[in-house]
Amino acid sequence: MTAQGVVAQGVKRRFGAVEAVRGIDLTAVPGEVTALVGPNGAGKTTLLLVLATLLVPDAGQVTVAGFDPVTQADEVRARMGWAPDVFGLYDNLTCREYLVFCGEAMRLAAAKARTRASELLEVASLTEHADQPVHTLSRGQKQRLGLTRALVHEPEVLILDEPASGLDPRSRVDLRVLLRRLAATGTAVLVSSHLLGDLEELADRVVFVDRGATVGEHRIDQLPTNVAPRPWRLRSLDLPALLAALARTGYDHDEPTPAGVDVRLNGDEAAAALIAGLVRDGVPVVSCHPLGGQLEATYLELTT
Amino acid sequence: MTPQGIRVVARQEFTIRIRAGRWRWLLSIWFVLLLLVTALLKLSVDNIDTGDAQNKGVVVYGGLTLLMLGLALLVVPSLGAQSVNGDRERGTLATLQVTRLTAGDIALGKFVAAWGTSLAFLAVTLPLVGYCMFLGGVPLLRVLAVTAVLALLLGTVAAFALCLSSLLARTTTSGVLSYLVVFALTIGTLVLFGLGAALTRENYTEVTTCPTEQQLIEQGVPEADRPNILQGCTVSSFASSRTRTDRVWWLLAPNPFVVLADAAPQLPPETAAEKKVRLADEARGISRINLRQADPLGALGRTVRRLRSKPNADGLILSVLTGRGHKPVWPWGLGFDVALGAGALWVTARRLRTPSRVLPRGQRVA
């Protein structure tokens, strides 16, 4: 049996003089959510276009759902759903018409396409907007509709480019729940995103890319700790006393803001030691917490 | 590529077009414009003193058809010129390409929608065509042939526009270029033909020969006259120059107006009864216009057929009037145009094929 999910090895793609992807390795396993993380221009979208059967890579081995997206594009398309970072919707169709059209484009029978459209409208909580034209939807609703389009043929592999950008917190939670549910039913989900806080709760694995190449591939629960000093935020009832204590003990800190004072610390032990010291000095500390998650710290360390 | 795939795309495109545009208004304006033209043509025909009032429809129909083609050539390019690159700009093309629809499905579906929309304009004018038939002198066969050729020509232009929209990244560029293609087909062919014809100018010597006695007998010249003709005849020659349009007629052939006019079946010639009436009128000093000879389509068709003929071909003068004895031009012109249109569709489908290797400058996949 060939490998399922997504397997990409040594993918390269250049556009004229620009080498957009210079060697990305990535795997996305069925039943897991894999996050693709990297700065703008790192080659994420280009890689996803290769996986989505839209671009021919210059080099590298790629299989999606066990098929080659270049030579077996139709087989891949039958098993893969892709949602780009633009909506790509037809403004004048209603939500239902749009989903029925997408179903028919996926060669579903007309009746099947209609029932599937109703199911997906439910999934996207768009049932009450089903017969409204797409241009009346809010940004979040459009985003959800764009995502459900990719689900129309119940794909084995789901590829999402920035699915959460521009979504409100509530919709982001809904998206997270939906993607986890899809993964639980055996779908291989590959998501590119900048929202690292969300990814930490969503993804099982994370692939870091920078300047067109893979720079790290980790399980979320096994991210390297102590990679670099990261900011922790301190709040105290007595700001001058806190600043004085920090100055005395020689900790580097940023300008205080109403939110607190940020201090760079090397890992949890350093934080515990600092708090112990401050309490000992009688500084009324209210809170001390790391800024950004472990994922963000790793991201900042691995990318430039 | 499957019929279902083409149908899915075409239906989708139709729905979007119908909801996006103010079609009712556009089609109404179109109809009113052509209605005015028809009315004016009818009025002017009424002012002509003719011997064949039962043929009034001929001139009205000819004028209406040529004008309709002219207007359609202004409308049709805009129907397809943003079809592909517009979808690219809106980000809807890539989502279509990752479905199981093939590039051929998408290209042909879009073409069917653009062509179908242009045929709606044709359909709206059918009542006016019916009125022309009611006025008389327009056989059904002529209407069928003209409508079919008109539809094919509009399809060709729609295919060109679609192809340009797949080749160029910007919708404005493809729009302008589509109109330039129409310009090349209409004015461009005319200019090229004129320039080409000027190059074919040649000097020649015309030699008048004397008939033999045998030829005179065959032509039924009375025996008494024969010696005079034979003795009075001298072989003479004079130098002159002429344009050999028979060498460059094909430059004019792709012109849509030429194709349409020449493809319209020629009307029947003057009947014996009509001739009798005309001669009687002429004897009384009345000159009347035969409306079938004034048919704009027929006149244009006869002209281009004459351009295709070699000079001094047998019975030239006579055939100028009847249009008989000359080879038609339209099969070449229409064949060329339709082949070009089919080629344009093929290019479009190729350009829509994914995964793609090369992208044009400044173009995003999605």
Interface residues (C-beta under 8 A of the other chain):
Chain A: F15 G16 T45 L49 V50 A52 T53 L54 L55 V56 P69 V70 A73 D74 R77 A78 M80 W82 P84 D85 V86 F87 G88 L89 Y90 N92 L93 E97 F101 C102 E104 A105 M106 R107 P133 R149
Chain B: Q4 G5 V8 V9 Q12 T15 I16 R19 A20 R90 G91 T92 A94 T95 L96 Q97 V98 T99 R100 L101 T102 T354 P355 S356 R357 L359 R361 V365 A366
